[in-house]
């Protein structure tokens, strides 16, 4: 293979895929597959984007194996697509140029837990539910909770967040360090366990959010938090989404350390009632949770109730028993499936944006009006404590006019958020679906992103066709 480097550089991306796959089958036996079903499962499957399967899937079991696979693919110019659980929503795991999908789901060990320092080190295939099950007896927890039981490597790759982000931050705040296999097969370590450092470029945050376009994350060092002494929460109905959003804005601006504050519009409430067997009033509703001492939680809850009343909200329904809170937040995390159940035969187009908190009410209200005017079936749900919300459009992919109408709506929403000082995606990432909005959001900064990609992956091996629009 040492004599093939020059050929590989001149070749089209998948010209040598067959040769690479044969090497991988010889090396990994039944852990390398070309089964059509498995290849399609490792391409985009969760929403409306076209399924573009890789040429092969390899189940890696160590950082060294990932490095070996990447080095081989790089030598032959074959694309590499990192894969965790496949729950991303913008085509991140598609293989538009073919190539090899590296599945890290078997790299699922919790390597160490340092309870005194509130951190841990895990392999990239560990999922968010798995890590919290492993931490249960330590009094610690990992707070980042996207709706799916995503892998921690995938969560870092898309800079994911979830319902707890308003208090505990997103993956960029949770990741202290990484082990990464670079585009040429080198193994590097970034960051560390220290809570702050002034030593050089922040490579950790360069890779967090890079969506597999700069390297494959194989291990993560994560920040943990202590389980709160007291937890209280519940639901609060409002007359309209504008009132609910204004209550959120006032809550955040007053500095109330709310742990979770989620908005469901009336359609999403109806969906959750039916799917998760809730009995909520079908009106715009906030789901809330407060963490802290017993006295602190009580004070936060009472202050929020006063704010809600000012905007016509209430009465506040408490959920203090663990089983009640679990039912409530399980319903919130199942919002995607609840929405789909509104029209089971429909295809789903999911999008998200994020705006400064002061513009939240305007953006959600304008978006709700746009949905009504366009005639879409599209519930709204969001992590509104940090200005982030989602729209789930139920449509028929075989109806070209319906798809164009939905895509046009998504474009207007992205541009609306950017024009309000926000972003085209708060937590889903760019992938393939949001590329067209990056120029409007980042301007000349897009050239710097291209330069970074070119410097770290000059032959475009790592997850090509994602994030950066091709010029």
N, C-alpha and C positions, 0 to 999 in steps of 0.2 A: 504493500500500500504506500510505501514511502515515495514511490515514483509517480503517484497519481495526482499530486497536489496541483500541478500546473493544468492538467486536464480538467480537474474538478472546477478550478476557477473560471475556465472558459465555457464550461458546460451549462446547459439550462438546468434549473433547480432540481428536477427529478430525473434527469437523464441517466444517472447512475443509481437510482433508487433500487433497482433490482439487485445490483451487485451488493449494495449496502445491506439490503434485507437478507440476502443469503448469508453474509457474514454474521448478522445478528441472530439468525436462526441457528447457525452452527454454534454460536457462543451461548445463546440463552435458551435454546431448545423450545419447550412449550411456553416459555414466557415471552416469546415473540410470535405474534399472530398476524395473519393477513385475512382472517375471516371477515367477510363483508359486514356481517351483523355487528361484530365488535368494532370494526373501523367506523361504521356509521354511529355507533354509540359514543365514540370518541370524537365525533365532530359536533356541530351545533345542533342540539336537540330540544332546547327548552322554549323556543319562541319562533318567530316567523322567518328568520334569516335562513337562507339556503343551506342545506347540509352538504359540507365539502369534506369528505373523509380523507384521512391520511392514507399512505400506501401500506403502513404497518403500524402496529402498536407493540411496544415493549414495556413489560412490567418490571421496573427497576426496584431493587431492594437495598441499595446503599448509595451514598454519595459517590463512591468510587465507580460503581456501575454507571451512574448517570454521566460521569466524566468520560468514561470509556465510550459510551454511546454517542455523546456529543462530539468527541474527538474524531470518531469514525465518520459521522455525518458531515462534520466541517471539512474533513479531508476530501470528501467526494462532492461537496456542495449540495448536500441534501438537507432540506429544511427540518427543523426540530420544533415540535409543538408541545410544551409542557401541559400536563393534564392532572388535575386533582380529583374532583368529583363531577365535573362537567355542569355545575349549576350556574355558571355565568350567563349573562343575558344579552350580550352584544357581539356574539360570534367569536369570542376569544380563542376557542379551541378548534375552530375550523382550520382546514388545511387547504387554502386556495391554490397553493403550488404543489400539493402533495407533500410527501415527507414522512417523518417518523414521529408518532405521538409517544412521548415518554410518560407513562402512567406511574405516579408516585404513591398511589393509594396503599401499596404494601409497605411503604416507608412510614409506618404509623406508630413508632415508639416514642413514649415520653422519656427522654434521656436523663433528665435530672430536674428536680424541684428544689429550689433554695428558698425554703419558707421564710427564713430570717430576713432575706433580702427581697422578698416578694418578686421573684422571677423564676423562670423555668426555661429549659431548652428542649425542643421537640423536633421530630422529623416533619417534613413538609406535608405528609399525608395524614397526619393527626387531624381530626375534625373538631369543630368547636364544641360539640356535645361530648365527644370523647375526652377532651382535656378537662372539662368541668366535672365529668364523672370521676376522673382520676384524681382531681383535686379535692373531692368532696370531704375527705377526712382531715384535710389540712387547715380548714378555716379560710381558705383562699378561693378566689374564682377569677376566671378570665371573662371580661365583660362584653367583648365585641360579639354581636349576635345578629348577623344577617339572617333573613328568613330561612334559607336553606341550611342544612347541616353541612356547610362547605368545609373544604380542607383549609388548614391554616396557611399553607403555602399559597393556595389560590386566593385566599382573603388578602394576604399581603400583596400579591401580584396585582390585584385590582383596587387596592387601598380601600377595602370594604369597611363598613361601619355597621349600623343597625339601631335598635331601639334605645340602647344605652349610651349612644354617642354624645348626647347633650351633656352628660356628666363625665363620662370616662374617655371621651375622644374616639378616634378612629384607629385603623391599623397603623397609620403613620406615627401615632402616639404610643402604640402598644409594642412595637417591634424595637428592641434594643440592639439586636445584631443578627447577622445572617451568615450562613454558609451558602455560597453561590458557585455554580459551575458556569464559567464564562463561555462565550461563543467559540473559543478555540480549545475548550476542554480543560482549562485550568480550574483549580479549586481555590477560591479565595474566601477569606473571612472578613466581615465588616462589623464595625461597632464592637460592643462588648457588654459587660454586665454593669459597668459604671453608669450612674444616673446622669452624668454629664461629661463632656469631653470637648476640648478645643484642638484636638490633634488631627489636623488635615481636613480634607473634603468629607462631607457627610455622605459616604457611599451607601449607607443603609437606606437613607431616604431616596437616593437615586434609584435603587432597585425596587423599593416599595412603590407600587403603582405603575411599574414598567410593563406589566402584562406579559411577561415572558419574552419581551423583545430584546432584552439585554443579557439574559442569562436564566438559568434554571435554579430556583431556590430549593435547597435540599434540607436545610435545618434553620430553625428560628429560635432566637432568644427573646422571650416575651415578658413584658411587665404584668404582674398580677396585682390583685387588690384583695383586701380583707373583706370577708362577708360582713355586711352591715349588722349592727346590733338589732335594729328594728326596720321593718319594711311595711309600708302601707301604700294603698293605692285604690283605684277605682275608676269609674267612668262618669263623665259629665256631659249631658246633652246641651246643644245650643240651637238657637233658631235658624242660623245659617252659617256657612263656612266663613264668612267675613267676621262675624262675631267670635267664632271659635279661634280664628287666627289672631285677632286682636287680643284675646285673653292670653294666648301663648306669648305674644310680643310683650305684654305687660309683665307676665310672669318672669320671663328671661331678663327684661330690663330692670326689674326689681332685685335681681340677684338671688332669687329663690333656687337653691341647688337641687332642682327636680332631677330625678334619675332618668325617667322616661316620660315623654309627653307626645302622644301619637294622635294624629287626626284621621278619622274615617268619615267620608261624606255619607249622605243618607243611603246611596246605592250600595256602598261598601258595607254599611251596617246591616242592610237587608240581606246581603250575601252572607255575612258572618253569622247572622241569626239562623239562616237556613242550614249553612254548612256545619257550623260549630255548636249548634243547639243553644244559642244565647237567646235572651228575651229583651233586648234593648229597644228603646224607642227609635223608630227609623227616622232619625234626624242627624245632622252633623254632630259628631261625638268625639270627645277627647278621652283617650285612655291615659292614665297617669300612674306613676309610681314614685314614692319618696323613700330615700335611704338615709339612715343616720341613727342617732339615739332616739329613744322613745319620745322624749320631750321635743327633740328637734323635728322628728317626723310629724308629730301632732301639730306643732307650730306651722310647719310648711303647708300642711294640708288645710289648716284653717285659713291661712293667708290666701292660698289659691282659691278656696271657696268664696272668699270675699271678692277676689278679682273676677271670678266667673259670674258672680251675681251682677256686677257692674255692666257686664255685656249680655245680660239676659240668660245666662247659663244656669243650669241646675235643674233639679236637685242632684247633688253629688252622691253617687252610689258607692259605698265603701266595699273594698275587697281586701280584708285583712288576713283571713285564713289562708294558709299556703295553698290549699287545694283550689280556692276561689281565684287566687292570683294566677295559679298555673293554668286554669281553664281560660282565663281572660287573655293571657299572653300567648297561649297556644293558638287561640283564635286569631290573634293579631299576626302571628307568624304564618298561619295558614291562609292569610288574606289572598294570596295568589290563587290557591286552589278554590277558595270560596268564590272569588271573582269568576273563575273559569266555569264553576257550576251554574252561574247565571245563564249560560248558554253553552252547554257541554260540547256541542258540535263545532263551536267557533274556534278559530285560531286566535292566538294571543299575541299582541304587540305591546310590550312593556317598555316604558321609558321613565326616566327620572331627571329632575333638575334640582338645583339648590340656589337660593338667593339670600342676600343679607336679611337678617331677621326683620328689619324695619319694612322690607318690601314684601314680606310673606303674604299678608292679607291681600294686597293688590294682585300678586301673581296667581294665588290660588283662585281668587274671585274671577279674574280675567280668564283663567283656564277653564273654570266651570262654565262660564258664559260661552266660551269657544266650543266646548263639548256640546252644549245644548243647541247652539246655532248650527253646528255641523251635523247634528243628529247621530252622534256616536253613542254606543253603549260602552261606557268607560268610567268605572269607579276610580275615585281618588283616595289615596292613603299615604300618610307621610310621617317622617321623623321631624315633625315641625319645630321641635325645640332648637334645631340647628338650621332651619330654613329649607330642609330637604323634603320633597314629596314626589310621589310616583303616580303615574296614570297607567291603567291596564286596559288596553283597547281590545274589545272582542269583535273580531271581524272574520270575513271569509277570504282566505288566501287565494282561492280560485277566482274570486271576483276582482278583476283588475281595477275597476273604478273604486271599489271599497278600499282596496289596499292603497291606491293613490290618495284617497281622502284621509286615511289614517296617517300615511307618511307626511302629507302636507301639514296635518295637525301637529305631529311630532316636531317638524321643522319650525312651525310657529312658536311652539312651546320653548324649544331650545333658544331661539332668537329672543323671545320675550325675557327669558331668564338672564341671558347674557346682557341684554340692553338694560336690565335692572341692576347690573353689577354682579351678577351671579355666574353660574357655570352650566354648561349643557349636560353635565352628569355629576351628581353629588357622590355617588357610590357604586354605580354599575360599571363604570369604566368606559373606555372608548371602543376598544375592539374594532370591529368593522362598521358597526351601526352608527357611531357618532363622529366618524372621521371628518365628515363634510362641514362640521361646525367649528373645528379647531382653529382655522384661520381667523374667523370672526372673533373667537375668544382670546387667542394668544397673539395674533398679529405676527410681528417679526420674530417673536419668541419661537415660532415654529421652525425657523431655520436653525436655531440653536439646538432644538431637539433632534433635527435631522443630523446635525454635526456630531452630537453625542452618539447617536445610533451608528453612524459611519465609523466613528473612532473605535467603538467597542465591538461592532459586528460588521466589518467592512464587506463581507460577502453575503450579508442579509440571510443568514442561516436561522437566526432565532425568531421564531413565530412571525414570519414575514406576512405583510398585508394587514397588520394590526397597528392601531394608534395613528401612525403617520400617513396622511394622504399622499399618494404617489404623484409626483409632479410630471 
